[in-house]
C-alpha cells in the first residue's frame, strides 16, 4: 500500500500567495518601489517568477495594509505616507492597544501564564545590549557594524513579537483581525523611526510587560497609552525622512 502523502494543492497555493504578499510588503517597506509607482501584475510575476494568480490575490491584502491603492482596470499603485496617515493610525492605536493591554493583564490575573511575554522581553533586552552596549551596560564591548545591524534587526523583531504576544494573551480573536492592518501601517512608518530612542522604547516595554505580568489592568492600559504616544512622537519626527513621504 502506497502511503506517500499527496501534496495539498490548495495549501500550497495559499502558501505561495503568502510568500508573494510578504515579499511585496517587504519591498514596499524597504522602498524598492517608489510611491506612486504602478505594480503591474505581469511585471511582478516575471520579477518573482510566479504566475499572475498569486500576485492578483496578494494585492488586496497589500491594499488592506495601506501599501497600495487599487482602482478598477488600472494597475495597483504604491501609496504615499503623510502626517495625516500617521495621525489617523495613532488615533486608533492608542485606544485599541490600551484595551489589548488591559485584557492581557486581566487574563494573567485569571491565571494565564505571562512567561512567554517575559521571555521575549529578556530576549529584546539582550538584543538591545548587542545593538548599543553603552546604552545598557558599559561592560559589554562594542560589536562590529554587521553584528550591530543584526542585533538591531533582532531587537525590532523581538519588539514585534512582544506586541503580538500581548495580543495573543488578550485572547480576543476579533481584536487580532482589527490590529493586523494597523500593524502593517506601523511597520511601514517604523522603517524610518526604528533607530530612534531604542533604549526608551525598551524601557516603555518593560513597564508595559511588568504591568501585564502582575495582572494590573489599569496600569497596563496606562502604560500602553504612554508607549503609543511616544511612538507617535518618534514617528512624527522621523516621517519627513521616509522615502514615500508626501507631506500633509
C-alpha positions, 0 to 999 in steps of 0.5 A, spaced: 500 500 500 502 506 497 502 511 503 506 517 500 502 523 502 499 527 496 501 534 496 495 539 498 494 543 492 490 548 495 495 549 501 500 550 497 497 555 493 495 559 499 502 558 501 505 561 495 500 567 495 503 568 502 510 568 500 508 573 494 504 578 499 510 578 504 515 579 499 511 585 496 510 588 503 517 587 504 519 591 498 514 596 499 517 597 506 524 597 504 522 602 498 524 598 492 518 601 489 517 608 489 510 611 491 506 612 486 509 607 482 504 602 478 505 594 480 503 591 474 501 584 475 505 581 469 511 585 471 511 582 478 510 575 476 516 575 471 520 579 477 518 573 482 517 568 477 510 566 479 504 566 475 499 572 475 494 568 480 498 569 486 500 576 485 492 578 483 490 575 490 496 578 494 494 585 492 488 586 496 491 584 502 497 589 500 491 594 499 488 592 506 495 594 509 495 601 506 501 599 501 497 600 495 491 603 492 487 599 487 482 602 482 478 598 477 482 596 470 488 600 472 494 597 475 495 597 483 499 603 485 504 604 491 501 609 496 504 615 499 505 616 507 503 623 510 502 626 517 495 625 516 496 617 515 500 617 521 495 621 525 489 617 523 493 610 525 495 613 532 488 615 533 486 608 533 492 605 536 492 608 542 485 606 544 485 599 541 492 597 544 490 600 551 484 595 551 489 589 548 493 591 554 488 591 559 485 584 557 492 581 557 493 583 564 486 581 566 487 574 563 494 573 567 490 575 573 485 569 571 491 565 571 494 565 564 501 564 564 505 571 562 512 567 561 512 567 554 511 575 554 517 575 559 521 571 555 521 575 549 522 581 553 529 578 556 530 576 549 529 584 546 533 586 552 539 582 550 538 584 543 538 591 545 545 590 549 548 587 542 545 593 538 548 599 543 552 596 549 553 603 552 546 604 552 545 598 557 551 596 560 558 599 559 561 592 560 559 589 554 564 591 548 562 594 542 560 589 536 562 590 529 557 594 524 554 587 521 553 584 528 550 591 530 545 591 524 543 584 526 542 585 533 538 591 531 534 587 526 533 582 532 531 587 537 525 590 532 523 583 531 523 581 538 519 588 539 514 585 534 513 579 537 512 582 544 506 586 541 503 580 538 504 576 544 500 581 548 495 580 543 495 573 543 494 573 551 488 578 550 485 572 547 480 576 543 480 573 536 476 579 533 481 584 536 487 580 532 483 581 525 482 589 527 490 590 529 493 586 523 492 592 518 494 597 523 500 593 524 502 593 517 501 601 517 506 601 523 511 597 520 511 601 514 512 608 518 517 604 523 522 603 517 524 610 518 523 611 526 526 604 528 533 607 530 530 612 534 530 612 542 531 604 542 533 604 549 526 608 551 522 604 547 525 598 551 524 601 557 516 603 555 516 595 554 518 593 560 513 597 564 508 595 559 510 587 560 511 588 568 504 591 568 501 585 564 505 580 568 502 582 575 495 582 572 494 590 573 489 592 568 489 599 569 496 600 569 497 596 563 492 600 559 496 606 562 502 604 560 500 602 553 497 609 552 504 612 554 508 607 549 503 609 543 504 616 544 511 616 544 511 612 538 507 617 535 512 622 537 518 618 534 514 617 528 512 624 527 519 626 527 522 621 523 516 621 517 519 627 513 525 622 512 521 616 509 522 615 502 514 615 500 513 621 504 508 626 501 507 631 506 500 633 509 
